[in-house]
Amino acid sequence: MFGCLPPSGKCEGANLKEFAEQLSDSLGARYGLAKCLDVSDRTKPQPEVLLRSTGDKCVVIERKVIVWPPDYLKFLRSEREFCDSFLAKVNPSFQEVVC
């Protein structure tokens, strides 16, 4: 429902798959996910992913999300939490009863 929220706390490799495919096509290589850098080492800031292709050519990707107004995601997350909580409470009341 809220696909516009950026992922949190997980590898963004899946979100960058299409980019990796386009990069591969434009450079004539086959780039694939080698490592989720920001997940594998949380002791210091890291770019999101490391892509590797044949011949050990590597590409590191840092993905940025730009939001306006600055508090937009905060309110969107709150709305999502409210909707999820509301649906969890009322959904059982709307299930079909089979006799």
Buried (B, 14 or more C-beta within 10 A) or exposed (E): EEEEEEEEEEBBBEBBBEBBEEBBEEEEBEBBBBBBBBBEEEEEEBEBBBBBBEEEEEBEBEBEEEEEEEEEBEEBEEEEEEEEEEEEEEEEEEEEEEE
